[in-house]
């Protein structure tokens, strides 16, 4: 049996905390890509829009570069790593300093052909 080919796509510097992004990523991990797109389309979270865009990019990579149809793909791995944190300041009462942390994340998706399609 030949080695399964990984199709990757990454989105970097997404202005959202990785903790919020991971809530949406856990919904689609291991699904077929068509089913995952449907779930993302109807998920009421702000993180679903950049994840859907990234998933569409990975599907396009598979179709153009490897000639794999979207019916044969599954979401093998998907994860969010911590990106750079911008530190903003807000001044509080009595001359105090209240930091605001604007977090960002790097999202990676790895697609593979499903086992039923390769047989």
C-alpha positions in Angstrom: 0.0 0.0 0.0 1.5 3.4 -1.0 2.2 6.0 1.6 -0.6 8.5 2.1 0.1 12.0 0.8 -0.4 14.9 3.1 -2.0 18.1 1.7 -1.1 21.1 3.8 -2.3 24.7 4.1 -1.4 27.2 6.8 -2.9 30.6 7.8 -0.6 32.7 9.9 -1.2 35.8 12.1 -5.0 35.3 12.5 -6.0 38.0 15.0 -7.8 35.6 17.4 -6.6 33.7 20.4 -5.7 30.1 19.8 -8.0 29.0 22.6 -11.0 30.4 20.7 -9.8 28.9 17.5 -9.4 25.4 19.0 -13.0 25.3 20.0 -14.0 25.4 16.4 -11.2 23.1 15.2 -12.3 20.4 17.6 -15.7 20.3 15.8 -14.2 19.3 12.4 -11.2 17.2 13.2 -11.5 13.8 11.4 -14.5 14.7 9.2 -14.9 14.6 5.5 -14.0 18.0 4.0 -17.5 18.5 2.5 -19.1 17.8 5.9 -16.6 20.0 7.6 -17.4 22.9 5.3 -21.1 22.5 6.1 -20.3 22.5 9.9 -18.2 25.6 9.6 -20.8 27.4 7.5 -23.4 27.0 10.3 -21.1 27.5 13.3 -21.8 30.7 15.1 -18.2 31.5 16.1 -16.0 34.2 14.7 -13.2 31.7 14.2 -15.2 29.7 11.7 -14.7 32.2 8.8 -10.8 32.0 8.6 -10.9 28.3 9.2 -13.4 27.8 6.4 -11.2 29.9 4.1 -8.1 27.9 5.1 -9.9 24.6 4.5 -11.0 25.8 1.0 -7.4 26.7 0.3 -6.2 23.2 1.3 -8.9 21.6 -0.9 -7.8 23.8 -3.9 -4.2 22.7 -3.2 -5.3 19.0 -3.4 -7.3 19.5 -6.6 -4.8 21.6 -8.5 -1.4 20.1 -7.4 -2.3 16.4 -6.9 -5.5 15.9 -8.8 -7.4 14.6 -5.8 -11.2 15.2 -5.7 -12.8 16.8 -2.7 -15.0 13.7 -2.2 -12.0 11.7 -1.3 -10.5 14.0 1.3 -10.7 14.0 5.1 -9.3 16.4 7.7 -6.5 14.3 9.0 -4.9 16.9 11.4 -5.9 20.5 12.2 -4.3 22.5 15.0 -3.8 26.1 16.1 -0.5 27.4 17.5 0.2 30.6 19.4 1.3 33.5 17.3 2.8 36.8 18.5 1.0 38.8 21.1 0.5 42.5 20.7 0.6 44.4 24.0 -1.7 47.4 24.3 -2.2 49.6 27.2 -5.1 51.0 29.0 -4.7 53.4 31.9 -6.8 52.7 35.0 -7.6 54.7 38.1 -4.9 56.1 40.4 -2.3 56.0 37.7 -2.4 52.3 37.3 -1.6 50.5 34.1 -4.0 47.8 32.7 -2.4 45.7 29.9 -4.5 44.4 27.0 -3.1 41.3 25.3 -4.1 41.0 21.7 -3.3 37.4 20.8 -2.9 35.9 17.4 -2.7 32.3 16.1 -1.2 30.2 13.3 -3.6 27.5 12.0 -2.4 24.5 10.1 -4.6 21.9 8.3 -3.4 18.6 6.9 -5.7 16.7 4.5 -5.4 13.1 3.4 -7.2 10.8 1.1 -9.7 8.6 2.8 -9.0 4.9 3.1 -12.2 4.0 1.1 -11.1 6.1 -1.8 -7.7 4.6 -2.1 -8.9 1.0 -2.2 
